[in-house]
Amino acid sequence: MEYEEQIRRINAIVTSPMKRFKPEELRGIVERYEKNHAKSKQAFERAKKIIPGGVEHNLAFNYPFPLESKKVWDCYMQTVDDVVLTDYLMCGGPIILGHNYKPLTEKITELIQEIGSCHGITHEYEYKAAELLQKHFPSCEKIRWLQSGTEADMLAIRVARVFTGRNHVIKIGGSYHGWSDQLVYDMHIPGTKRMESHGIPKPIFQYIDSAPPNDIEALRKMFKEKRRVAAVIIEPMGGESGAIPVKPGFNKEVEELCRENDALLISDEVVAAFRLHMGGGQAYFDYTPDISVFGKIVGHGYPSAAAIGGREDVMSTVAAGVGGGTKRAYCGGTLAANPLTCAAAYWAIKFVEKTNATEIAGRAATRLSNGLNEVFAQYDLPWFSYNYNATVHFQTSCVFGLDITNPSQAPQIKERKEFMEHMGAALVDQEIISVAGSRFYTCIKHTDEIIDETIKKIDNICQKVE
Ligand SMILES: Cc1ncc(COP(=O)(O)O)c(C=O)c1O
């Protein structure tokens, strides 16, 4: 779907009364959820006593209560109640070969048994994995392993500041770059600024600002006003992995603006790497960042996987240990670059190459997205779907599309978010698990038959709408 059409449809949804489930259908969805997931509910009651809110995962399903997983394989998740869900959560994006991909599991278990998982000094997988990552991301002349996307984004802005000797960092409104103090700013819904930054002193945001999505002129103006901009950080597909779709050419224009102003461009490839394209957002949209940020997908879901990579001169500022007064971007991480994670990165990339996973998962996503649009049209719903290769978005209540500066739209955040929760529950009712009731990640195990079955189940859901 073309960008102009995406924007026209988002505007149509947010300026019209929201479509809801028929009350009796929603009641049925919730009643069946309670009945079919009784053990998950018990687990939640127990967890609540020890874990704040009873749930830790951002992407977990909290309505009417979170589910507990027992086992995952291929594109399936079995809950503690032995309900088998078709999984499009894919652990929040990193799984593209399918869960527990046997050849990868074998490599990792062998490594643990033969050499041990954590050594504390350099191991060969550290540079072998970096070399392989570089093969697909030639802009990364040097690579440093880290432990989470949040940490990698944190280091990326620090490196940009050390290298340029400037302080200002600009992000794009609505984008997510982890939960570090400075980047918990203007997340999810553009224009929300400090709304979710409780516990972070205001001065922390002195040098962070955001530009409205896809508005190159606004960004140009900010460059003029601020002058001393160290970097602009972008999510290549647009905010929230493309839930706020990026305008074609925008990323390239940002790059040019950065070059004109001697600022660095940081490309957050945490979701886009290998899922959007083997060479991530930068290859797909044809731009060259100075720093790239990698996260969960580089280790195919194995823990402690993240990295930053970039131009050699920029990356030469990255340092650890006791310094000698030189200009350097300090970083650390006891578990960073451990052999287990680096081997997972090395073998995951090898298997993604071998299986052509990016393309296969992308084909499944296109089939799903097209099928959804046919179903939505059949029921005369304003909802729509599009995909960025192996990431499918389906817009129903369009909470991320709200303009919070518009007095008639801002108060709708709560009900539109609630609808996405209802959608999440309706999908579970059909034995499907999605990302937050609005996104599907695909993998090589999502066959045509599985996709077509999903489309039929979404047809069932559409029949429950008013
Ligand atoms: C684009 C992007 N950047 C950064 C992060 C943070 O990564 P992590 O959850 O590993 O800290 C995420 C997480 O979903 C992400 O989607």
The ligand as an SDF file (V2000), in Angstrom:
LIG
                    3D

 16 16  0  0  0  0  0  0  0  0999 V2000
   13.5670   -0.0520   17.4090 C   0  0  0  0  0  0  0  0  0  0  0  0
   13.9330   -0.5250   18.7830 C   0  0  0  0  0  0  0  0  0  0  0  0
   15.0170   -0.0130   19.3990 N   0  0  0  0  0  0  0  0  0  0  0  0
   15.3820   -0.4150   20.6310 C   0  0  0  0  0  0  0  0  0  0  0  0
   14.6660   -1.3590   21.3140 C   0  0  0  0  0  0  0  0  0  0  0  0
   15.0900   -1.7940   22.6830 C   0  0  0  0  0  0  0  0  0  0  0  0
   15.6480   -3.0510   22.6610 O   0  0  0  0  0  0  0  0  0  0  0  0
   15.7140   -3.9400   23.9930 P   0  0  0  0  0  0  0  0  0  0  0  0
   14.3190   -4.3370   24.3090 O   0  0  0  0  0  0  0  0  0  0  0  0
   16.6110   -5.0870   23.6400 O   0  0  0  0  0  0  0  0  0  0  0  0
   16.3150   -3.0830   25.0600 O   0  0  0  0  0  0  0  0  0  0  0  0
   13.5250   -1.9290   20.7160 C   0  0  0  0  0  0  0  0  0  0  0  0
   12.7480   -2.9470   21.4230 C   0  0  0  0  0  0  0  0  0  0  0  0
   11.7230   -3.4150   20.9880 O   0  0  0  0  0  0  0  0  0  0  0  0
   13.1500   -1.4950   19.4180 C   0  0  0  0  0  0  0  0  0  0  0  0
   12.0570   -1.9830   18.8130 O   0  0  0  0  0  0  0  0  0  0  0  0
  1  2  1  0
  2  3  1  0
  2 15  2  0
  3  4  2  0
  4  5  1  0
  5  6  1  0
  5 12  2  0
  6  7  1  0
  7  8  1  0
  8  9  2  0
  8 10  1  0
  8 11  1  0
 12 13  1  0
 12 15  1  0
 13 14  2  0
 15 16  1  0
M  END
$$$$
